[in-house]
Each structure stands twice: as C-alpha cells, then as structure tokens.
Amino acid sequence: MQTELKQAIRDLIKERNAVLLAHNYMRDEVQEIADITGDSLALSQEAAKTAADIIVFCGVHFMAESAAILSPDKTVLLPRLDAGCPMADMITADELIKFKTTLPGIPVVTYVNSSAEVKAESDICCTSANALKVVNSLHDKEIIFTPDRNLGHYVSQFSDKKFHMWGGYCPTHERLKPETVKELKSRYPDALFICHPECNPLVTALADHACSTSAMYDFCRNSSAKTFIIGTEAGILYRLKLENPDKEFILASQALFCPNMKLTSLEDIYEALKTLKPVVRVEESIRLRAKTALDRMLAVPRD
C-alpha cells in the first residue's frame, strides 16, 4: 500500500510541476521520496532555483514561510498546517519591537527558526551553520540575538561581542541532559559525540563537535571514527545510516523526537498535492522586509 502511495505522490509531483522538500528531521518514508532533503533555509534556496510552480514543504510553518519569502512567484504548500515550531512561537514581532526599545541602536540577529514577522523586525538572519560569521560580520560591539538562547550562547563563546539574548529554546534539544551524554560516553569510550548547538550549553560543552544537521552529515562521512553518539532530532539517523552503512549511530536520547516534525505523513503529502492546499502566504510588506534580513545574511562572505 505504501509503495503505491509513494508512486501516486511522485506522479502528482510530475503532473503539478512541483518540487517536494523534506527537512532532515522528517519521517524516513518522507525523506525517501523527496526531491531535496536538507536544512530549512537551504531547502528554500534550492527550491527557488527550480522551475517548479509548486513547492511542497515537508517541515514546519516557519520553513514554508521562508520558501514563500524567497519564491513569491511559486505556490507553497505545507501538508500539515498545524506543524509549528515551539521555539519560533516563543517570540512575536510585537515582543521584539518592545525589546528593541530597551536597547536602541543595537542590531538584531535572528535565527531562521522564526516567523516571517520576526524576521521582518530583524536586521539580519542567521542559520546554525553561519551564525558566528554573521555575528562577526557586524561592526557593532553589542547585538540582540533571537530567539534561541542556546545557539546564542554557543556562538558567544567565539565572539568578543556582548550578546543580549532572547530566552527562546528548542524543547526537543533541551530535553537532552548532560548526565545522559556522560553515561553514553562512558559506555562507548571510542564514540564521538556530535550535537546541534540548539542543545543546552552543558551538553554542547561535552561535544567532540557541535554543528548544523547538514554539517553532521559531512563530519560523519569524513571522520575515521566508526561510532557516533548523535545529539539532535532522531530523523537525522535515516540519512546518516544510508550514507555510512559501515558506521554505528547511537541516538543520545529517545527524548530527541520532535512531534511537529513527525506530523507530516505520506497521506498528508498526497492530499496536499491533490487539493493544492494548505497554501502558506506571507504578506508582501512583511515578505520584503524579511527578505532584506535574509539577503543581508546571504551577502556575508562564507570564507
């Protein structure tokens, strides 16, 4: 039955001239049939380059918004409109505007895991992969960093700037405790522990390497180590195992499971392609301002 459904989805993708995007944390079967898998912003950037008329984004709401910001001429579908992000919900545009008045003149660096409205009130965006370069590209001695306090703390260790942190965090990554990691490192002394900088500072302090999900693929593929303890959402294991059949990957905790990332099913994707709903749109005045913050980020030299 699942094989037939997958084929039906692929047929509809061709018929609709669509591109199917899947975040690295999606269910295995969703990643399997996607045209492109990856980090949230990278997916939107790749989709914008395609000739597709329709973007089907298997992820959460802010990701579909980013696709709509970068591809205003395309229809963006989010198969599960209720797939949200608790961290993105921890800050609103009104709250950011109020916070900025207490720190006048200090630029706002906003993690892409945020709503379009919050991006529109920011000076520049960043990803987990480029956050340090973005922060250090600014001439200001102080910055406001939103919404992720854990990513902000991680980046602040490598920058001489003063950080004014928003208090948001990812509940999934926050559930990973340092005691759990220490126990696993003791049990697997030859294993390397890699984690996402969205983890608590006490956890990232234990990491052999902290990086974005896409960088984890590169690190594990290029490392001579044979065993890895993985400190990010469970969905990443699908591709890690696929690309490295000779290596062992141990999820650091069964708590590393994001219910929002696991909402989207094959049935949801099929229904979205069939009905061309639900559509995610961003109001043009907000889109343009949010795109400015993203464009400033993309203008930061990579090297």
Phi and psi in degrees as a GROMACS rama.xvg file:
@    title "Ramachandran Plot"
@    xaxis  label "Phi"
@    yaxis  label "Psi"
@TYPE xy
-65.6611  -36.0302  GLN-2
-62.2746  -42.2296  THR-3
-65.0881  -40.0837  GLU-4
-65.9851  -41.4366  LEU-5
-61.5312  -41.7475  LYS-6
-66.6355  -38.9473  GLN-7
-63.0622  -38.5886  ALA-8
-65.312  -46.3011  ILE-9
-62.8819  -35.5541  ARG-10
-64.9414  -41.8791  ASP-11
-68.3901  -36.5357  LEU-12
-59.2185  -44.0823  ILE-13
-67.1641  -43.702  LYS-14
-63.4266  -38.599  GLU-15
-88.914  -2.60757  ARG-16
52.76  56.0261  ASN-17
-110.605  164.694  ALA-18
-126.323  133.283  VAL-19
-103.093  117.057  LEU-20
-105.558  140.074  LEU-21
-134.668  125.242  ALA-22
-68.4783  156.589  HIS-23
-60.4045  -15.6573  ASN-24
-97.8005  0.906347  TYR-25
-66.3269  165.529  MET-26
-57.0132  150.637  ARG-27
-53.9029  -46.9585  ASP-28
-67.5793  -24.8545  GLU-29
-75.8562  -44.9302  VAL-30
-60.8887  -34.6495  GLN-31
-61.3017  -36.3261  GLU-32
-101.434  0.411888  ILE-33
-70.3943  150.596  ALA-34
-75.0465  -38.0329  ASP-35
-139.063  132.837  ILE-36
-118.818  153.364  THR-37
163.033  -164.965  GLY-38
-73.1987  162.972  ASP-39
-58.8406  -53.8916  SER-40
-71.1599  -38.6078  LEU-41
-58.9271  -36.8064  ALA-42
-62.2673  -44.9919  LEU-43
-63.6288  -39.2906  SER-44
-65.3556  -42.8253  GLN-45
-66.9623  -39.5702  GLU-46
-64.1203  -36.2191  ALA-47
-64.0377  -26.721  ALA-48
-79.8836  -16.5778  LYS-49
-81.3918  166.128  THR-50
-92.628  10.732  ALA-51
-66.3647  146.441  ALA-52
-87.087  -26.1023  ASP-53
-128.765  133.899  ILE-54
-108.643  120.483  ILE-55
-102.609  110.299  VAL-56
-101.5  110.458  PHE-57
-92.1203  94.1451  CYS-58
-170.244  -141.352  GLY-59
-120.709  174.058  VAL-60
-56.5517  -46.0886  HIS-61
-63.1633  -28.6369  PHE-62
-68.5743  -43.0974  MET-63
-64.4181  -35.1192  ALA-64
-62.2967  -42.4824  GLU-65
-60.7826  -39.2107  SER-66
-64.1329  -39.9818  ALA-67
-67.8951  -33.5555  ALA-68
-65.9551  -43.5941  ILE-69
-85.7107  -19.0157  LEU-70
-130.739  66.9247  SER-71
-64.6083  -18.0169  PRO-72
-88.4896  -4.41948  ASP-73
-107.844  155.813  LYS-74
-88.4318  125.323  THR-75
-106.845  120.714  VAL-76
-106.603  135.227  LEU-77
-116.155  102.862  LEU-78
-51.5996  -34.214  PRO-79
-119.91  102.567  ARG-80
-66.7821  -20.4186  LEU-81
-86.7952  4.207  ASP-82
-81.033  96.984  ALA-83
-107.927  -173.008  GLY-84
-133.148  112.62  CYS-85
-55.4454  -38.6776  PRO-86
-65.8932  -43.6078  MET-87
-61.6076  -31.4385  ALA-88
-77.4893  -7.84743  ASP-89
-81.5188  0.105238  MET-90
-145.001  138.602  ILE-91
-115.924  163.92  THR-92
-60.2391  -41.7684  ALA-93
-62.6571  -40.5669  ASP-94
-65.8554  -38.8967  GLU-95
-67.5011  -42.4993  LEU-96
-57.9002  -44.3196  ILE-97
-64.289  -41.5147  LYS-98
-64.7038  -38.263  PHE-99
-63.4276  -31.7869  LYS-100
-67.0464  -22.53  THR-101
-83.5701  -13.6435  THR-102
-134.388  63.5184  LEU-103
-61.3995  137.283  PRO-104
84.1794  -4.82499  GLY-105
-91.6245  125.823  ILE-106
-68.3041  149.619  PRO-107
-103.474  120.408  VAL-108
-103.419  119.793  VAL-109
-118.201  126.771  THR-110
-61.8236  141.293  TYR-111
-62.6318  -15.7356  VAL-112
-76.9058  67.4142  ASN-113
-156.71  162.628  SER-114
-73.1149  162.576  SER-115
-61.7775  -37.0242  ALA-116
-63.4392  -39.6796  GLU-117
-70.169  -41.2534  VAL-118
-57.9194  -39.5736  LYS-119
-64.9476  -24.363  ALA-120
-94.4419  6.84477  GLU-121
-105.143  158.996  SER-122
-84.7843  -35.9922  ASP-123
-157.547  148.731  ILE-124
-101.69  169.293  CYS-125
-150.264  162.404  CYS-126
-111.64  173.929  THR-127
-67.1525  -25.0612  SER-128
-79.4643  -34.9317  ALA-129
-112.895  8.7611  ASN-130
-53.7345  -44.4144  ALA-131
-64.5649  -44.2163  LEU-132
-64.4603  -38.2001  LYS-133
-64.2863  -48.1617  VAL-134
-60.3118  -46.2118  VAL-135
-74.2731  -13.6076  ASN-136
-75.9573  -16.9485  SER-137
-84.2878  140.319  LEU-138
-80.9706  -16.4676  HIS-139
-66.2395  148.104  ASP-140
-85.828  -14.8423  LYS-141
-130.427  148.397  GLU-142
-138.786  156.66  ILE-143
-99.2253  127.326  ILE-144
-116.172  121.973  PHE-145
-133.178  162.144  THR-146
-93.508  -3.20052  PRO-147
-93.4651  107.946  ASP-148
-66.1205  -32.1781  ARG-149
-71.0826  -44.8718  ASN-150
-63.4785  -40.8788  LEU-151
-61.2469  -42.693  GLY-152
-63.3862  -42.947  HIS-153
-60.6556  -47.1305  TYR-154
-66.2307  -36.7048  VAL-155
-61.7796  -23.3648  SER-156
-68.2415  -18.9199  GLN-157
-114.369  13.5354  PHE-158
-133.258  147.901  SER-159
-93.2812  8.63524  ASP-160
-81.394  157.179  LYS-161
-89.099  126.614  LYS-162
-101.292  130.98  PHE-163
-105.969  102.698  HIS-164
-86.0335  138.233  MET-165
-78.4085  157.416  TRP-166
-94.0483  16.6551  GLY-167
-74.478  164.632  GLY-168
-164.37  163.581  TYR-169
-91.3195  115.224  CYS-170
-57.7185  -34.8934  PRO-171
-65.9087  -50.6098  THR-172
-68.7819  -31.6286  HIS-173
-65.9823  -22.9353  GLU-174
-72.6002  -16.4513  ARG-175
-77.9888  119.947  LEU-176
-101.822  147.084  LYS-177
-60.7719  -32.4681  PRO-178
-61.8948  -38.5539  GLU-179
-65.0565  -42.9007  THR-180
-65.4608  -44.0791  VAL-181
-60.5107  -39.5559  LYS-182
-65.4553  -41.3015  GLU-183
-68.9566  -39.1433  LEU-184
-64.9929  -32.7128  LYS-185
-70.2954  -37.9798  SER-186
-75.3282  -31.3731  ARG-187
-123.635  74.764  TYR-188
-62.3413  -23.2472  PRO-189
-90.7532  -5.50287  ASP-190
-80.506  148.67  ALA-191
-96.9287  136.362  LEU-192
-100.285  116.953  PHE-193
-118.06  140.705  ILE-194
-144.201  166.286  CYS-195
-86.4209  142.075  HIS-196
-67.7719  -1.63135  PRO-197
-74.4867  -10.1636  GLU-198
-70.6799  160.703  CYS-199
-58.8389  144.046  ASN-200
-53.4425  -31.7354  PRO-201
-68.1124  -25.113  LEU-202
-83.9039  -46.8746  VAL-203
-63.1792  -26.5087  THR-204
-64.7594  -21.4754  ALA-205
-92.4718  -6.5073  LEU-206
-76.6861  141.937  ALA-207
-75.6695  -26.8421  ASP-208
-158.632  129.522  HIS-209
-115.648  130.931  ALA-210
-166.252  175.678  CYS-211
-70.1674  168.448  SER-212
-62.7973  -43.391  THR-213
-62.6016  -37.6419  SER-214
-68.5657  -26.6866  ALA-215
-63.9541  -39.8194  MET-216
-59.9617  -46.1601  TYR-217
-64.1555  -44.728  ASP-218
-61.8402  -47.2358  PHE-219
-68.8515  -35.5231  CYS-220
-67.4773  -37.9899  ARG-221
-90.525  -13.6227  ASN-222
-76.9245  146.365  SER-223
-82.6747  -9.54699  SER-224
-64.613  152.126  ALA-225
-108.737  -13.9877  LYS-226
-131.455  134.645  THR-227
-132.8  136.91  PHE-228
-99.1035  122.354  ILE-229
-103.586  120.676  ILE-230
-108.176  63.4226  GLY-231
-157.281  -177.156  THR-232
-58.9424  142.981  GLU-233
-56.9913  -26.7768  ALA-234
-59.7123  -22.3383  GLY-235
-67.8  -21.0595  ILE-236
-63.6545  -30.1735  LEU-237
-54.8584  -54.5636  TYR-238
-75.5921  -34.3538  ARG-239
-58.1614  -45.7784  LEU-240
-69.5821  -35.9991  LYS-241
-64.8768  -41.2739  LEU-242
-83.8541  -19.0652  GLU-243
-132.918  67.5897  ASN-244
-63.3064  -17.4932  PRO-245
-94.2652  4.04095  ASP-246
-118.843  157.593  LYS-247
-108.273  134.255  GLU-248
-122.503  124.233  PHE-249
-113.67  118.236  ILE-250
-67.8876  128.529  LEU-251
-63.132  -26.8344  ALA-252
-161.499  142.296  SER-253
-69.4966  -11.2646  GLN-254
-76.2516  -9.75853  ALA-255
-81.542  65.8475  LEU-256
-138.013  114.526  PHE-257
-94.8259  112.269  CYS-258
-61.7797  -31.0453  PRO-259
-69.2844  -39.0409  ASN-260
-70.2222  -19.5101  MET-261
-100.604  4.67908  LYS-262
-68.1437  -40.6023  LEU-263
-71.7937  121.75  THR-264
-111.239  169.846  SER-265
-60.1606  -37.5782  LEU-266
-62.268  -39.9279  GLU-267
-63.4721  -41.8532  ASP-268
-64.5635  -43.7308  ILE-269
-60.8243  -44.9912  TYR-270
-64.8669  -39.6445  GLU-271
-63.8815  -42.9367  ALA-272
-68.4692  -33.7757  LEU-273
-71.7912  -42.8039  LYS-274
-98.796  -12.5905  THR-275
57.1601  40.8239  LEU-276
-144.232  156.333  LYS-277
-80.5716  142.897  PRO-278
-95.7864  135.588  VAL-279
-105.13  123.736  VAL-280
-123.731  153.95  ARG-281
-124.261  125.762  VAL-282
-53.7434  136.07  GLU-283
-57.0373  -40.9608  GLU-284
-63.6366  -35.981  SER-285
-75.6452  -41.266  ILE-286
-58.0679  -46.0728  ARG-287
-63.8037  -41.2753  LEU-288
-70.9251  -39.2489  ARG-289
-65.6393  -38.7797  ALA-290
-65.4758  -33.9216  LYS-291
-60.7999  -43.006  THR-292
-65.2864  -37.2908  ALA-293
-70.8026  -42.1313  LEU-294
-61.8939  -38.544  ASP-295
-62.674  -39.2308  ARG-296
-63.0322  -45.2893  MET-297
-69.0757  -18.5047  LEU-298
-81.8941  -11.4895  ALA-299
-71.16  125.488  VAL-300
-56.131  140.482  PRO-301
-77.0622  -30.0612  ARG-302
